[in-house]
Amino acid sequence: MTSPKVARVARKAKRWLEGQLVEDVPDGLALCEFGCRKLQCRMGEWEQCQRRLRDLQNCRKWKANHP
């Protein structure tokens, strides 16, 4: 049996580790984070990226149809 102090430390460590590994990615950045081969966009390029804008529009349509 573990002591309450050890259990509390373990829970805190688990929460910290989850925070380091799992993070929500906003819809507007998901394609950039996971589906783009570019490591970084030039100034102004991201805002006008047709691929990102199309993916964002498709994502919004899907969410509207799948509440």
C-alpha positions as a printed NumPy array, in Angstrom:
array([[  0.   ,   0.   ,   0.   ],
       [  1.297,   3.446,  -0.869],
       [  1.185,   6.416,   1.399],
       [ -1.112,   9.353,   0.536],
       [  1.934,  11.554,  -0.021],
       [  3.419,   9.157,  -2.595],
       [  0.056,   8.861,  -4.356],
       [ -0.3  ,  12.662,  -4.488],
       [  3.19 ,  13.076,  -5.945],
       [  2.457,  10.374,  -8.519],
       [ -0.781,  12.123,  -9.588],
       [  1.021,  15.46 ,  -9.927],
       [  3.785,  13.825, -11.952],
       [  1.224,  12.165, -14.232],
       [ -0.6  ,  15.474, -14.832],
       [  2.674,  17.23 , -15.581],
       [  3.744,  14.497, -18.008],
       [  0.375,  14.551, -19.795],
       [  0.704,  18.314, -20.15 ],
       [  4.076,  17.838, -21.803],
       [  2.918,  15.154, -24.23 ],
       [ -0.688,  15.911, -25.101],
       [ -1.829,  19.314, -26.179],
       [ -4.898,  20.379, -28.125],
       [ -4.132,  21.891, -31.485],
       [ -6.569,  24.532, -32.752],
       [ -8.342,  23.623, -36.   ],
       [ -6.563,  26.398, -37.869],
       [ -3.159,  24.947, -36.999],
       [ -3.83 ,  21.2  , -37.194],
       [ -2.888,  20.831, -40.864],
       [  0.259,  22.885, -40.302],
       [  1.295,  20.828, -37.275],
       [  0.625,  17.377, -38.714],
       [  0.246,  17.541, -42.474],
       [  2.655,  20.136, -43.828],
       [  6.196,  19.423, -44.93 ],
       [  7.294,  23.012, -44.286],
       [  8.942,  23.623, -40.942],
       [  8.141,  27.323, -40.954],
       [  6.214,  29.753, -43.133],
       [  7.541,  33.11 , -44.23 ],
       [  5.933,  36.309, -42.942],
       [  2.431,  36.6  , -44.434],
       [  2.536,  33.179, -46.081],
       [  0.571,  31.364, -43.354],
       [ -2.391,  33.752, -43.475],
       [ -2.826,  33.191, -47.22 ],
       [ -2.051,  29.469, -47.384],
       [ -4.812,  28.02 , -49.572],
       [ -4.226,  24.484, -48.323],
       [ -4.622,  25.565, -44.678],
       [ -7.709,  27.676, -45.419],
       [ -9.355,  24.84 , -47.378],
       [ -8.636,  22.369, -44.572],
       [-10.023,  24.778, -41.973],
       [-13.197,  25.236, -44.004],
       [-13.627,  21.452, -44.375],
       [-13.056,  20.975, -40.65 ],
       [-15.721,  23.559, -39.801],
       [-18.19 ,  21.902, -42.204],
       [-17.533,  18.505, -40.651],
       [-18.015,  19.845, -37.109],
       [-21.289,  21.507, -38.155],
       [-22.582,  18.161, -39.444],
       [-21.31 ,  16.124, -36.464],
       [-22.358,  17.895, -33.259]])
